[in-house]
Amino acid sequence: MFESAKHEIISCERCQTRIECKANNYTQCQCSVVRLSINEVQYISELYEGCLCAKCLLELQEEYQQNL
């Protein structure tokens, strides 16, 4: 119950969907389901600075793969 108070509700930088950021407990964060390569992380970090939802991360991963 109190654990969720430690996490911040933010908007995905790309789509503005409200997400619960668990940067202090990464393995529990919604974005941790997306496995990105180092190159994919670099590609995404060149486009966005803030947190992204898992859906956007997957879409950007696919976009990166299509542009190879």
PDB file of N, CA, C and O in Angstrom, chain B, residues numbered from 101:
ATOM      1  N   MET B 101       0.827  -1.189   0.000  1.00  0.00           N
ATOM      2  CA  MET B 101       0.000   0.000   0.000  1.00  0.00           C
ATOM      3  C   MET B 101       0.873   1.255   0.000  1.00  0.00           C
ATOM      4  O   MET B 101       0.673   2.140  -0.832  1.00  0.00           O
ATOM      5  N   PHE B 102       1.826   1.345   0.907  1.00  0.00           N
ATOM      6  CA  PHE B 102       2.694   2.518   0.977  1.00  0.00           C
ATOM      7  C   PHE B 102       3.763   2.502  -0.087  1.00  0.00           C
ATOM      8  O   PHE B 102       4.298   3.555  -0.435  1.00  0.00           O
ATOM      9  N   GLU B 103       4.092   1.326  -0.620  1.00  0.00           N
ATOM     10  CA  GLU B 103       5.162   1.210  -1.607  1.00  0.00           C
ATOM     11  C   GLU B 103       4.891   2.051  -2.842  1.00  0.00           C
ATOM     12  O   GLU B 103       5.812   2.681  -3.362  1.00  0.00           O
ATOM     13  N   SER B 104       3.650   2.081  -3.329  1.00  0.00           N
ATOM     14  CA  SER B 104       3.349   2.849  -4.531  1.00  0.00           C
ATOM     15  C   SER B 104       3.545   4.353  -4.315  1.00  0.00           C
ATOM     16  O   SER B 104       3.749   5.092  -5.279  1.00  0.00           O
ATOM     17  N   ALA B 105       3.486   4.805  -3.082  1.00  0.00           N
ATOM     18  CA  ALA B 105       3.710   6.221  -2.803  1.00  0.00           C
ATOM     19  C   ALA B 105       5.152   6.619  -3.096  1.00  0.00           C
ATOM     20  O   ALA B 105       5.440   7.803  -3.273  1.00  0.00           O
ATOM     21  N   LYS B 106       6.059   5.649  -3.150  1.00  0.00           N
ATOM     22  CA  LYS B 106       7.456   5.922  -3.437  1.00  0.00           C
ATOM     23  C   LYS B 106       7.696   6.142  -4.920  1.00  0.00           C
ATOM     24  O   LYS B 106       8.764   6.613  -5.312  1.00  0.00           O
ATOM     25  N   HIS B 107       6.723   5.809  -5.743  1.00  0.00           N
ATOM     26  CA  HIS B 107       6.870   5.898  -7.180  1.00  0.00           C
ATOM     27  C   HIS B 107       6.126   7.110  -7.705  1.00  0.00           C
ATOM     28  O   HIS B 107       5.119   7.541  -7.143  1.00  0.00           O
ATOM     29  N   GLU B 108       6.642   7.640  -8.781  1.00  0.00           N
ATOM     30  CA  GLU B 108       6.091   8.861  -9.350  1.00  0.00           C
ATOM     31  C   GLU B 108       5.187   8.535 -10.539  1.00  0.00           C
ATOM     32  O   GLU B 108       5.544   7.715 -11.385  1.00  0.00           O
ATOM     33  N   ILE B 109       4.028   9.172 -10.602  1.00  0.00           N
ATOM     34  CA  ILE B 109       3.158   9.060 -11.759  1.00  0.00           C
ATOM     35  C   ILE B 109       3.563  10.173 -12.718  1.00  0.00           C
ATOM     36  O   ILE B 109       3.506  11.355 -12.379  1.00  0.00           O
ATOM     37  N   ILE B 110       3.971   9.778 -13.914  1.00  0.00           N
ATOM     38  CA  ILE B 110       4.453  10.738 -14.911  1.00  0.00           C
ATOM     39  C   ILE B 110       3.775  10.466 -16.244  1.00  0.00           C
ATOM     40  O   ILE B 110       3.056   9.478 -16.390  1.00  0.00           O
ATOM     41  N   SER B 111       3.998  11.323 -17.197  1.00  0.00           N
ATOM     42  CA  SER B 111       3.502  11.118 -18.557  1.00  0.00           C
ATOM     43  C   SER B 111       4.639  10.609 -19.422  1.00  0.00           C
ATOM     44  O   SER B 111       5.773  11.076 -19.323  1.00  0.00           O
ATOM     45  N   CYS B 112       4.318   9.645 -20.272  1.00  0.00           N
ATOM     46  CA  CYS B 112       5.283   9.176 -21.259  1.00  0.00           C
ATOM     47  C   CYS B 112       5.655  10.372 -22.125  1.00  0.00           C
ATOM     48  O   CYS B 112       4.779  11.102 -22.588  1.00  0.00           O
ATOM     49  N   GLU B 113       6.933  10.571 -22.341  1.00  0.00           N
ATOM     50  CA  GLU B 113       7.390  11.730 -23.110  1.00  0.00           C
ATOM     51  C   GLU B 113       6.893  11.690 -24.552  1.00  0.00           C
ATOM     52  O   GLU B 113       6.729  12.737 -25.179  1.00  0.00           O
ATOM     53  N   ARG B 114       6.655  10.504 -25.077  1.00  0.00           N
ATOM     54  CA  ARG B 114       6.275  10.371 -26.487  1.00  0.00           C
ATOM     55  C   ARG B 114       4.761  10.454 -26.700  1.00  0.00           C
ATOM     56  O   ARG B 114       4.308  11.186 -27.580  1.00  0.00           O
ATOM     57  N   CYS B 115       3.975   9.722 -25.914  1.00  0.00           N
ATOM     58  CA  CYS B 115       2.527   9.647 -26.166  1.00  0.00           C
ATOM     59  C   CYS B 115       1.674  10.285 -25.072  1.00  0.00           C
ATOM     60  O   CYS B 115       0.454  10.378 -25.205  1.00  0.00           O
ATOM     61  N   GLN B 116       2.311  10.719 -24.005  1.00  0.00           N
ATOM     62  CA  GLN B 116       1.643  11.390 -22.885  1.00  0.00           C
ATOM     63  C   GLN B 116       0.762  10.471 -22.038  1.00  0.00           C
ATOM     64  O   GLN B 116       0.026  10.957 -21.181  1.00  0.00           O
ATOM     65  N   THR B 117       0.819   9.152 -22.258  1.00  0.00           N
ATOM     66  CA  THR B 117       0.095   8.211 -21.404  1.00  0.00           C
ATOM     67  C   THR B 117       0.654   8.301 -19.991  1.00  0.00           C
ATOM     68  O   THR B 117       1.867   8.396 -19.807  1.00  0.00           O
ATOM     69  N   ARG B 118      -0.217   8.272 -19.001  1.00  0.00           N
ATOM     70  CA  ARG B 118       0.219   8.322 -17.607  1.00  0.00           C
ATOM     71  C   ARG B 118       0.797   6.959 -17.228  1.00  0.00           C
ATOM     72  O   ARG B 118       0.158   5.928 -17.441  1.00  0.00           O
ATOM     73  N   ILE B 119       2.006   6.958 -16.667  1.00  0.00           N
ATOM     74  CA  ILE B 119       2.668   5.721 -16.250  1.00  0.00           C
ATOM     75  C   ILE B 119       3.240   5.900 -14.854  1.00  0.00           C
ATOM     76  O   ILE B 119       3.523   7.017 -14.421  1.00  0.00           O
ATOM     77  N   GLU B 120       3.405   4.790 -14.160  1.00  0.00           N
ATOM     78  CA  GLU B 120       4.019   4.815 -12.845  1.00  0.00           C
ATOM     79  C   GLU B 120       5.502   4.506 -13.017  1.00  0.00           C
ATOM     80  O   GLU B 120       5.872   3.385 -13.365  1.00  0.00           O
ATOM     81  N   CYS B 121       6.344   5.497 -12.772  1.00  0.00           N
ATOM     82  CA  CYS B 121       7.790   5.346 -12.912  1.00  0.00           C
ATOM     83  C   CYS B 121       8.341   4.719 -11.636  1.00  0.00           C
ATOM     84  O   CYS B 121       8.139   5.237 -10.538  1.00  0.00           O
ATOM     85  N   LYS B 122       9.026   3.619 -11.793  1.00  0.00           N
ATOM     86  CA  LYS B 122       9.633   2.940 -10.649  1.00  0.00           C
ATOM     87  C   LYS B 122      11.137   2.865 -10.847  1.00  0.00           C
ATOM     88  O   LYS B 122      11.737   1.799 -10.707  1.00  0.00           O
ATOM     89  N   ALA B 123      11.743   3.995 -11.171  1.00  0.00           N
ATOM     90  CA  ALA B 123      13.180   4.039 -11.424  1.00  0.00           C
ATOM     91  C   ALA B 123      13.980   3.539 -10.224  1.00  0.00           C
ATOM     92  O   ALA B 123      15.074   2.999 -10.392  1.00  0.00           O
ATOM     93  N   ASN B 124      13.450   3.713  -9.029  1.00  0.00           N
ATOM     94  CA  ASN B 124      14.148   3.235  -7.839  1.00  0.00           C
ATOM     95  C   ASN B 124      13.921   1.741  -7.599  1.00  0.00           C
ATOM     96  O   ASN B 124      14.488   1.175  -6.664  1.00  0.00           O
ATOM     97  N   ASN B 125      13.103   1.100  -8.426  1.00  0.00           N
ATOM     98  CA  ASN B 125      12.846  -0.338  -8.344  1.00  0.00           C
ATOM     99  C   ASN B 125      12.628  -0.839  -9.773  1.00  0.00           C
ATOM    100  O   ASN B 125      11.556  -1.336 -10.118  1.00  0.00           O
ATOM    101  N   TYR B 126      13.666  -0.695 -10.590  1.00  0.00           N
ATOM    102  CA  TYR B 126      13.584  -0.909 -12.039  1.00  0.00           C
ATOM    103  C   TYR B 126      12.949  -2.233 -12.434  1.00  0.00           C
ATOM    104  O   TYR B 126      12.177  -2.275 -13.392  1.00  0.00           O
ATOM    105  N   THR B 127      13.251  -3.309 -11.728  1.00  0.00           N
ATOM    106  CA  THR B 127      12.721  -4.618 -12.128  1.00  0.00           C
ATOM    107  C   THR B 127      11.207  -4.692 -12.006  1.00  0.00           C
ATOM    108  O   THR B 127      10.586  -5.589 -12.576  1.00  0.00           O
ATOM    109  N   GLN B 128      10.610  -3.776 -11.281  1.00  0.00           N
ATOM    110  CA  GLN B 128       9.158  -3.725 -11.108  1.00  0.00           C
ATOM    111  C   GLN B 128       8.499  -2.688 -12.022  1.00  0.00           C
ATOM    112  O   GLN B 128       7.272  -2.597 -12.072  1.00  0.00           O
ATOM    113  N   CYS B 129       9.309  -1.908 -12.743  1.00  0.00           N
ATOM    114  CA  CYS B 129       8.780  -0.841 -13.581  1.00  0.00           C
ATOM    115  C   CYS B 129       8.160  -1.415 -14.855  1.00  0.00           C
ATOM    116  O   CYS B 129       8.607  -2.446 -15.357  1.00  0.00           O
ATOM    117  N   GLN B 130       7.146  -0.756 -15.367  1.00  0.00           N
ATOM    118  CA  GLN B 130       6.445  -1.211 -16.572  1.00  0.00           C
ATOM    119  C   GLN B 130       7.369  -1.284 -17.781  1.00  0.00           C
ATOM    120  O   GLN B 130       7.150  -2.105 -18.673  1.00  0.00           O
ATOM    121  N   CYS B 131       8.391  -0.446 -17.826  1.00  0.00           N
ATOM    122  CA  CYS B 131       9.293  -0.432 -18.979  1.00  0.00           C
ATOM    123  C   CYS B 131      10.281  -1.592 -18.981  1.00  0.00           C
ATOM    124  O   CYS B 131      10.908  -1.865 -20.004  1.00  0.00           O
ATOM    125  N   SER B 132      10.427  -2.274 -17.855  1.00  0.00           N
ATOM    126  CA  SER B 132      11.418  -3.348 -17.761  1.00  0.00           C
ATOM    127  C   SER B 132      11.051  -4.574 -18.599  1.00  0.00           C
ATOM    128  O   SER B 132      11.881  -5.466 -18.777  1.00  0.00           O
ATOM    129  N   VAL B 133       9.828  -4.629 -19.111  1.00  0.00           N
ATOM    130  CA  VAL B 133       9.430  -5.765 -19.956  1.00  0.00           C
ATOM    131  C   VAL B 133      10.033  -5.661 -21.353  1.00  0.00           C
ATOM    132  O   VAL B 133      10.031  -6.639 -22.101  1.00  0.00           O
ATOM    133  N   VAL B 134      10.550  -4.484 -21.712  1.00  0.00           N
ATOM    134  CA  VAL B 134      11.132  -4.274 -23.034  1.00  0.00           C
ATOM    135  C   VAL B 134      12.644  -4.450 -22.936  1.00  0.00           C
ATOM    136  O   VAL B 134      13.313  -3.743 -22.182  1.00  0.00           O
ATOM    137  N   ARG B 135      13.173  -5.394 -23.702  1.00  0.00           N
ATOM    138  CA  ARG B 135      14.615  -5.658 -23.718  1.00  0.00           C
ATOM    139  C   ARG B 135      15.226  -4.964 -24.926  1.00  0.00           C
ATOM    140  O   ARG B 135      14.954  -5.328 -26.070  1.00  0.00           O
ATOM    141  N   LEU B 136      16.047  -3.967 -24.661  1.00  0.00           N
ATOM    142  CA  LEU B 136      16.651  -3.184 -25.731  1.00  0.00           C
ATOM    143  C   LEU B 136      18.148  -3.472 -25.831  1.00  0.00           C
ATOM    144  O   LEU B 136      18.826  -3.664 -24.822  1.00  0.00           O
ATOM    145  N   SER B 137      18.647  -3.499 -27.059  1.00  0.00           N
ATOM    146  CA  SER B 137      20.087  -3.616 -27.266  1.00  0.00           C
ATOM    147  C   SER B 137      20.731  -2.263 -26.965  1.00  0.00           C
ATOM    148  O   SER B 137      20.037  -1.254 -26.838  1.00  0.00           O
ATOM    149  N   ILE B 138      22.033  -2.248 -26.854  1.00  0.00           N
ATOM    150  CA  ILE B 138      22.751  -0.996 -26.616  1.00  0.00           C
ATOM    151  C   ILE B 138      22.477  -0.002 -27.747  1.00  0.00           C
ATOM    152  O   ILE B 138      22.281   1.187 -27.498  1.00  0.00           O
ATOM    153  N   ASN B 139      22.463  -0.488 -28.977  1.00  0.00           N
ATOM    154  CA  ASN B 139      22.197   0.386 -30.127  1.00  0.00           C
ATOM    155  C   ASN B 139      20.781   0.948 -30.088  1.00  0.00           C
ATOM    156  O   ASN B 139      20.563   2.107 -30.440  1.00  0.00           O
ATOM    157  N   GLU B 140      19.827   0.140 -29.667  1.00  0.00           N
ATOM    158  CA  GLU B 140      18.439   0.607 -29.560  1.00  0.00           C
ATOM    159  C   GLU B 140      18.305   1.662 -28.469  1.00  0.00           C
ATOM    160  O   GLU B 140      17.596   2.654 -28.643  1.00  0.00           O
ATOM    161  N   VAL B 141      18.979   1.452 -27.357  1.00  0.00           N
ATOM    162  CA  VAL B 141      18.968   2.440 -26.265  1.00  0.00           C
ATOM    163  C   VAL B 141      19.559   3.757 -26.754  1.00  0.00           C
ATOM    164  O   VAL B 141      19.017   4.825 -26.470  1.00  0.00           O
ATOM    165  N   GLN B 142      20.659   3.687 -27.482  1.00  0.00           N
ATOM    166  CA  GLN B 142      21.290   4.900 -28.005  1.00  0.00           C
ATOM    167  C   GLN B 142      20.349   5.618 -28.962  1.00  0.00           C
ATOM    168  O   GLN B 142      20.204   6.838 -28.888  1.00  0.00           O
ATOM    169  N   TYR B 143      19.712   4.878 -29.855  1.00  0.00           N
ATOM    170  CA  TYR B 143      18.769   5.454 -30.824  1.00  0.00           C
ATOM    171  C   TYR B 143      17.639   6.190 -30.094  1.00  0.00           C
ATOM    172  O   TYR B 143      17.318   7.330 -30.430  1.00  0.00           O
ATOM    173  N   ILE B 144      17.049   5.541 -29.109  1.00  0.00           N
ATOM    174  CA  ILE B 144      15.929   6.132 -28.371  1.00  0.00           C
ATOM    175  C   ILE B 144      16.394   7.338 -27.560  1.00  0.00           C
ATOM    176  O   ILE B 144      15.695   8.349 -27.492  1.00  0.00           O
ATOM    177  N   SER B 145      17.566   7.235 -26.950  1.00  0.00           N
ATOM    178  CA  SER B 145      18.044   8.352 -26.123  1.00  0.00           C
ATOM    179  C   SER B 145      18.409   9.576 -26.954  1.00  0.00           C
ATOM    180  O   SER B 145      18.463  10.686 -26.425  1.00  0.00           O
ATOM    181  N   GLU B 146      18.658   9.390 -28.241  1.00  0.00           N
ATOM    182  CA  GLU B 146      18.893  10.537 -29.123  1.00  0.00           C
ATOM    183  C   GLU B 146      17.590  11.267 -29.457  1.00  0.00           C
ATOM    184  O   GLU B 146      17.607  12.432 -29.853  1.00  0.00           O
ATOM    185  N   LEU B 147      16.470  10.576 -29.296  1.00  0.00           N
ATOM    186  CA  LEU B 147      15.167  11.160 -29.601  1.00  0.00           C
ATOM    187  C   LEU B 147      14.440  11.700 -28.372  1.00  0.00           C
ATOM    188  O   LEU B 147      13.721  12.696 -28.457  1.00  0.00           O
ATOM    189  N   TYR B 148      14.629  11.041 -27.229  1.00  0.00           N
ATOM    190  CA  TYR B 148      13.884  11.375 -26.010  1.00  0.00           C
ATOM    191  C   TYR B 148      14.814  11.390 -24.811  1.00  0.00           C
ATOM    192  O   TYR B 148      15.777  10.625 -24.746  1.00  0.00           O
ATOM    193  N   GLU B 149      14.520  12.266 -23.866  1.00  0.00           N
ATOM    194  CA  GLU B 149      15.319  12.363 -22.652  1.00  0.00           C
ATOM    195  C   GLU B 149      14.639  11.723 -21.453  1.00  0.00           C
ATOM    196  O   GLU B 149      15.306  11.219 -20.549  1.00  0.00           O
ATOM    197  N   GLY B 150      13.308  11.743 -21.444  1.00  0.00           N
ATOM    198  CA  GLY B 150      12.571  11.269 -20.280  1.00  0.00           C
ATOM    199  C   GLY B 150      12.109   9.835 -20.405  1.00  0.00           C
ATOM    200  O   GLY B 150      12.502   9.112 -21.321  1.00  0.00           O
ATOM    201  N   CYS B 151      11.273   9.440 -19.474  1.00  0.00           N
ATOM    202  CA  CYS B 151      10.735   8.078 -19.443  1.00  0.00           C
ATOM    203  C   CYS B 151       9.703   7.866 -20.544  1.00  0.00           C
ATOM    204  O   CYS B 151       8.972   8.779 -20.927  1.00  0.00           O
ATOM    205  N   LEU B 152       9.670   6.645 -21.031  1.00  0.00           N
ATOM    206  CA  LEU B 152       8.703   6.248 -22.050  1.00  0.00           C
ATOM    207  C   LEU B 152       7.945   5.024 -21.571  1.00  0.00           C
ATOM    208  O   LEU B 152       8.472   4.214 -20.808  1.00  0.00           O
ATOM    209  N   CYS B 153       6.706   4.894 -22.023  1.00  0.00           N
ATOM    210  CA  CYS B 153       5.922   3.713 -21.676  1.00  0.00           C
ATOM    211  C   CYS B 153       6.429   2.518 -22.483  1.00  0.00           C
ATOM    212  O   CYS B 153       7.116   2.687 -23.491  1.00  0.00           O
ATOM    213  N   ALA B 154       6.087   1.321 -22.036  1.00  0.00           N
ATOM    214  CA  ALA B 154       6.527   0.100 -22.706  1.00  0.00           C
ATOM    215  C   ALA B 154       6.037   0.047 -24.148  1.00  0.00           C
ATOM    216  O   ALA B 154       6.760  -0.419 -25.029  1.00  0.00           O
ATOM    217  N   LYS B 155       4.826   0.516 -24.398  1.00  0.00           N
ATOM    218  CA  LYS B 155       4.272   0.504 -25.764  1.00  0.00           C
ATOM    219  C   LYS B 155       5.133   1.351 -26.697  1.00  0.00           C
ATOM    220  O   LYS B 155       5.457   0.922 -27.805  1.00  0.00           O
ATOM    221  N   CYS B 156       5.502   2.543 -26.256  1.00  0.00           N
ATOM    222  CA  CYS B 156       6.338   3.413 -27.085  1.00  0.00           C
ATOM    223  C   CYS B 156       7.734   2.822 -27.264  1.00  0.00           C
ATOM    224  O   CYS B 156       8.306   2.904 -28.351  1.00  0.00           O
ATOM    225  N   LEU B 157       8.283   2.232 -26.212  1.00  0.00           N
ATOM    226  CA  LEU B 157       9.600   1.606 -26.333  1.00  0.00           C
ATOM    227  C   LEU B 157       9.581   0.503 -27.379  1.00  0.00           C
ATOM    228  O   LEU B 157      10.509   0.389 -28.180  1.00  0.00           O
ATOM    229  N   LEU B 158       8.532  -0.307 -27.378  1.00  0.00           N
ATOM    230  CA  LEU B 158       8.409  -1.376 -28.371  1.00  0.00           C
ATOM    231  C   LEU B 158       8.271  -0.805 -29.780  1.00  0.00           C
ATOM    232  O   LEU B 158       8.866  -1.327 -30.723  1.00  0.00           O
ATOM    233  N   GLU B 159       7.497   0.252 -29.924  1.00  0.00           N
ATOM    234  CA  GLU B 159       7.323   0.884 -31.239  1.00  0.00           C
ATOM    235  C   GLU B 159       8.636   1.477 -31.742  1.00  0.00           C
ATOM    236  O   GLU B 159       8.954   1.360 -32.926  1.00  0.00           O
ATOM    237  N   LEU B 160       9.396   2.110 -30.858  1.00  0.00           N
ATOM    238  CA  LEU B 160      10.677   2.688 -31.251  1.00  0.00           C
ATOM    239  C   LEU B 160      11.708   1.601 -31.555  1.00  0.00           C
ATOM    240  O   LEU B 160      12.551   1.763 -32.438  1.00  0.00           O
ATOM    241  N   GLN B 161      11.633   0.506 -30.826  1.00  0.00           N
ATOM    242  CA  GLN B 161      12.513  -0.630 -31.101  1.00  0.00           C
ATOM    243  C   GLN B 161      12.238  -1.171 -32.508  1.00  0.00           C
ATOM    244  O   GLN B 161      13.167  -1.458 -33.263  1.00  0.00           O
ATOM    245  N   GLU B 162      10.961  -1.304 -32.846  1.00  0.00           N
ATOM    246  CA  GLU B 162      10.569  -1.769 -34.178  1.00  0.00           C
ATOM    247  C   GLU B 162      11.012  -0.774 -35.255  1.00  0.00           C
ATOM    248  O   GLU B 162      11.505  -1.173 -36.310  1.00  0.00           O
ATOM    249  N   GLU B 163      10.834   0.512 -34.983  1.00  0.00           N
ATOM    250  CA  GLU B 163      11.257   1.564 -35.909  1.00  0.00           C
ATOM    251  C   GLU B 163      12.757   1.491 -36.167  1.00  0.00           C
ATOM    252  O   GLU B 163      13.205   1.614 -37.307  1.00  0.00           O
ATOM    253  N   TYR B 164      13.527   1.290 -35.104  1.00  0.00           N
ATOM    254  CA  TYR B 164      14.978   1.167 -35.245  1.00  0.00           C
ATOM    255  C   TYR B 164      15.331  -0.041 -36.116  1.00  0.00           C
ATOM    256  O   TYR B 164      16.170   0.057 -37.012  1.00  0.00           O
ATOM    257  N   GLN B 165      14.692  -1.171 -35.849  1.00  0.00           N
ATOM    258  CA  GLN B 165      14.973  -2.398 -36.603  1.00  0.00           C
ATOM    259  C   GLN B 165      14.623  -2.231 -38.086  1.00  0.00           C
ATOM    260  O   GLN B 165      15.333  -2.753 -38.945  1.00  0.00           O
ATOM    261  N   GLN B 166      13.556  -1.522 -38.392  1.00  0.00           N
ATOM    262  CA  GLN B 166      13.147  -1.308 -39.788  1.00  0.00           C
ATOM    263  C   GLN B 166      14.113  -0.382 -40.525  1.00  0.00           C
ATOM    264  O   GLN B 166      14.239  -0.462 -41.747  1.00  0.00           O
ATOM    265  N   ASN B 167      14.791   0.491 -39.792  1.00  0.00           N
ATOM    266  CA  ASN B 167      15.704   1.450 -40.407  1.00  0.00           C
ATOM    267  C   ASN B 167      17.125   0.935 -40.550  1.00  0.00           C
ATOM    268  O   ASN B 167      17.995   1.654 -41.041  1.00  0.00           O
ATOM    269  N   LEU B 168      17.375  -0.298 -40.130  1.00  0.00           N
ATOM    270  CA  LEU B 168      18.734  -0.873 -40.263  1.00  0.00           C
ATOM    271  C   LEU B 168      19.104  -1.098 -41.708  1.00  0.00           C
ATOM    272  O   LEU B 168      20.203  -1.572 -41.998  1.00  0.00           O
TER     273      LEU B 168
END
